[in-house]
Amino acid sequence: MATTVTSTGQPAASEGNALTWLTEWIKGHRQAATYAGVVIVLAAGLFGWNLLSTKTAERNAGSQLEQGRLALESKNYPLAASVLAQVVENYAGTHAAQEGTILLAQVRLAQGQTQQAIDVLQRYAPKADKDFRAQAYGLLGAALENALKPQDAAAAYEQAAAAAAQFPFLRAQFLSDAGRAWVAAGDTAKALAAYRTIARQLDSTSAAGEAKVRIGELTKGAAAGVVK
């Protein structure tokens, strides 16, 4: 008698044998099978609970974040600082907490608490999500400039520029900021490197004109300095 063969070339009987074996195993190991079923149900339940909790946390964090933003815009800095600090602490890992960290640093700067802003941003910027990294390093650069630390500010601006590589306008602006800070730090070579990157690679941005002017000033007007 001919044997029925599946499309993969294996006898159909083997599939029946496998099913029979599984059925017999479950009959002989009912307790183990029950435990396995419970584990699967619990895993599915935990996944659903975590998903729901995450959505709830994001919603609550977003609501508080908006309160903090409104307080900042109305210049109620004590309230803004209190609300945003709670968002950052209570909803760590959420999108709102990341944005809240940047807003909290802005509040600290507005209050004249430059070192506190620096502390917040130095902890946050290296681990910030890519959507916030450029902004975090850019704000850190501004805070360090306020603290009269131009060399550290320039380095932060360059990290901001690197994080903003996909956005030519932002990258050019941060490089321009870095150039200014390097000049203040007395490092003409690094300032020229920043300005020349703008002139060569980001010539279509609004920062290109100023970069060429700065190159001319730093090279005493040498024409070759603008393009080389």
Residue pairs with C-beta under 8 A, 6 or more apart in sequence:
3 11
3 12
3 13
4 11
4 12
4 13
5 11
5 12
6 12
6 15
25 33
26 33
57 91
57 94
58 91
58 94
58 95
58 96
60 91
61 87
61 90
61 91
61 94
61 95
61 96
61 97
61 100
62 95
62 96
64 83
64 86
64 87
64 91
64 96
65 84
65 87
65 96
65 99
65 100
65 103
67 83
68 79
68 80
68 83
68 84
68 87
68 100
68 103
68 104
69 80
69 103
71 77
71 79
71 80
71 83
72 80
72 84
72 103
72 106
72 107
72 110
75 110
77 107
77 110
77 111
80 103
80 107
81 104
81 107
81 108
81 111
84 100
84 101
84 103
84 104
84 107
85 104
87 96
87 97
87 100
88 97
88 100
88 101
88 104
91 97
91 100
95 129
98 124
98 128
98 129
98 131
98 132
99 132
101 120
101 121
101 124
101 128
101 132
101 136
102 124
102 132
102 135
102 136
102 139
104 120
105 117
105 120
105 121
105 124
105 136
105 139
105 140
105 143
106 117
106 139
108 114
108 116
108 117
108 120
109 117
109 139
109 142
109 143
109 146
114 143
114 146
114 147
115 147
117 139
117 143
118 140
118 143
118 144
118 147
121 136
121 137
121 139
121 140
121 143
122 140
124 136
125 133
125 136
125 137
125 140
125 156
125 159
128 136
130 163
133 160
133 163
134 160
134 161
134 163
134 164
134 167
134 170
134 174
135 160
136 160
137 156
137 157
137 159
137 160
137 163
137 174
138 156
138 157
138 160
138 174
138 177
140 156
140 160
141 153
141 154
141 156
141 157
141 160
141 174
141 177
141 178
141 181
142 153
142 177
144 150
144 152
144 153
144 156
145 153
145 181
145 184
150 181
150 182
150 184
150 185
151 181
151 182
151 185
151 187
153 177
153 181
153 184
154 178
154 179
154 181
154 182
154 185
154 187
154 190
154 194
155 178
157 174
157 175
157 177
157 178
157 181
158 174
158 175
158 178
158 194
160 170
160 174
160 177
161 170
161 171
161 174
161 175
161 178
164 170
164 171
164 174
165 171
168 202
168 204
168 205
169 205
169 206
169 207
171 202
172 198
172 202
172 205
172 206
172 207
172 208
172 211
173 205
173 207
175 194
175 195
175 197
175 198
175 202
175 207
175 211
176 194
176 195
176 198
176 207
176 210
176 211
178 190
178 191
178 194
179 191
179 192
179 194
179 195
179 198
179 211
179 214
180 191
182 188
182 190
182 191
182 194
183 191
183 214
183 218
188 218
191 214
191 218
192 215
192 218
192 219
192 225
195 211
195 212
195 214
195 215
195 218
196 211
196 215
196 228
198 205
198 207
198 208
198 211
199 208
199 211
199 212
199 215
199 226
199 227
200 227
202 208
212 226
215 225
215 226
216 222
216 225
216 226
218 225
219 225
219 226
